[in-house]
């Protein structure tokens, strides 16, 4: 990451902004579209807390979202997935890439909020998530999306190894009869 020189000016006096000050400033920086470039620029520095804070913001450029999706820092993808505005902007390919990281927390967030992914094929995502190894991902998929899941997916989940998944999937199939 490149160095970013951040200077705070007050009455012509300049103070260099250190990492703790930056995160405090970000906490009070309005999440508005006029600040998109500032958020994007801050993503180029090595400050996990600042990057994590920005991942919560709604007003991010596409370039900023792509940078955040490339991050391997703990919690960044989770913060993006918990942001409804960003969920609506993520493409099918971006969501598949997150699923392929095989982090159950990410997959649970996707399963819980499947209807928010406006640019994705939700049926394909449901099929992929219904085959996840973590039973809680499948359980969340059922609880949050049972009315929209295909009978084929529900039948597959009725044969799952986890008894709670089986119970819920079979119950939802019976409710449709």
C-alpha positions in Angstrom: 0.0 0.0 0.0 1.2 3.4 -0.8 1.8 6.2 1.7 -0.9 8.7 2.0 -0.1 12.0 3.6 -3.2 13.3 5.5 -2.9 16.8 6.9 -5.5 18.5 9.1 -5.4 22.3 8.8 -6.8 24.7 11.5 -6.1 28.4 11.3 -3.2 27.8 8.9 -1.6 25.4 11.4 -1.0 21.9 10.0 -1.1 18.7 11.9 -0.2 15.4 10.3 -3.1 12.9 10.9 -1.9 9.7 12.5 -3.7 6.3 12.4 -5.8 6.9 15.6 -6.8 10.3 14.5 -7.8 9.1 11.1 -10.3 6.5 12.4 -11.8 9.1 14.7 -12.2 11.5 11.8 -13.8 8.8 9.7 -16.3 8.1 12.4 -17.5 11.6 12.0 -17.1 11.9 8.2 -20.5 12.0 6.6 -21.3 9.0 4.4 -22.3 11.1 1.4 -21.5 10.8 -2.3 -19.3 14.0 -2.2 -16.9 12.0 0.0 -16.6 9.0 -2.4 -13.1 10.0 -3.6 -11.9 10.5 0.0 -13.0 7.1 1.0 -11.4 5.6 -2.1 -8.1 7.4 -1.4 -8.0 6.2 2.2 -8.4 2.6 1.0 -4.8 2.9 -0.4 -3.2 3.2 3.1 -2.4 0.4 5.5 -4.9 1.1 8.2 -7.2 -1.8 9.0 -9.6 0.2 11.2 -10.0 2.9 8.6 -10.6 0.3 5.8 -13.1 -1.6 8.0 -15.0 1.6 8.8 -15.2 2.5 5.1 -16.6 -1.0 4.3 -19.7 0.0 6.3 -20.4 3.1 4.1 -23.1 3.3 1.5 -21.5 5.9 -0.7 -18.6 4.0 -2.2 -17.4 4.1 -5.8 -17.3 0.9 -7.7 -13.5 1.1 -7.6 -13.6 1.3 -3.8 -16.0 -1.7 -3.6 -13.7 -3.7 -5.9 -10.7 -2.8 -3.7 -12.5 -3.8 -0.6 -13.5 -7.1 -2.2 -9.9 -7.8 -2.9 -9.0 -7.3 0.7 -7.8 -10.3 2.8 -8.2 -8.5 6.0 -10.4 -9.9 8.6 -14.0 -8.6 8.7 -13.9 -6.5 5.5 -16.1 -8.8 3.4 -18.4 -9.3 6.4 -18.8 -5.5 6.7 -19.6 -5.2 3.0 -22.1 -8.1 3.2 -23.9 -6.5 6.2 -24.3 -3.3 4.2 -27.7 -3.4 2.4 -26.7 -0.7 -0.1 -23.6 -2.6 -1.1 -25.4 -5.9 -1.2 -27.7 -4.5 -3.8 -24.7 -3.4 -5.9 -22.7 -6.7 -5.8 -22.7 -8.7 -9.0 -23.3 -12.4 -9.3 -19.6 -13.0 -10.0 -18.5 -10.9 -6.9 -20.9 -12.9 -4.7 -19.7 -16.2 -6.1 -16.1 -15.1 -5.4 -17.0 -14.4 -1.8 -18.8 -17.8 -1.5 -15.7 -19.5 -2.9 -13.6 -18.1 0.0 -15.6 -20.7 2.0 -16.0 -18.5 5.0 -19.2 -19.7 6.8 -19.8 -16.2 8.2 -19.8 -14.7 4.7 -22.0 -17.5 3.4 -24.4 -17.1 6.3 -24.7 -13.4 5.5 -25.4 -14.1 1.9 -28.0 -16.8 2.8 -29.7 -14.5 5.3 -30.0 -11.6 2.8 -30.4 -13.4 -0.5 -33.3 -11.2 -1.6 -31.1 -8.1 -1.4 -28.7 -9.2 -4.2 -30.4 -7.4 -7.0 -27.6 -8.1 -9.6 -27.3 -11.9 -8.9 -29.1 -15.0 -9.9 -30.7 -15.8 -6.6 -31.8 -19.3 -7.7 -28.2 -20.3 -8.5 -26.9 -18.8 -5.3 -29.6 -20.7 -3.3 -28.5 -23.9 -5.1 -24.8 -23.3 -4.2 -25.6 -22.4 -0.6 -27.8 -25.4 -0.2 -24.8 -27.5 -0.8 -22.5 -25.7 1.7 -20.7 -27.9 4.2 -21.8 -25.7 7.2 -25.3 -26.7 8.4 -25.9 -23.2 9.8 -25.5 -21.7 6.3 -28.2 -24.1 5.0 -30.4 -23.4 8.0 -30.2 -19.7 7.5 -31.0 -20.2 3.8 -34.1 -22.0 4.8 -35.3 -19.6 7.5 -34.8 -16.5 5.5 -35.8 -17.7 2.0 -38.0 -20.8 2.3 -40.9 -19.3 0.3 -38.6 -18.5 -2.6 -36.6 -21.8 -2.6 -37.4 -24.3 -5.3 -38.9 -27.6 -4.4 -35.8 -29.2 -5.8 -33.6 -27.3 -3.3 -35.9 -28.1 -0.4 -35.9 -31.8 -1.3 -32.1 -31.8 -1.4 -32.1 -30.2 2.1 -34.6 -32.8 3.3 -31.8 -35.3 2.8 -29.1 -33.3 4.7 -27.0 -34.7 7.4 -28.1 -32.1 9.9 -31.4 -33.0 11.6 -32.5 -29.3 12.1 -31.9 -28.6 8.4 -33.9 -31.8 7.5 -36.7 -30.9 9.8 -37.1 -27.3 8.5 -36.8 -28.3 4.8 -39.4 -31.0 5.1 -41.7 -28.7 7.1 -41.5 -26.1 4.3 -42.3 -28.7 1.7 -45.3 -29.8 3.7 -46.5 -26.2 4.0 -46.5 -25.8 0.2 -48.8 -28.8 -0.3 
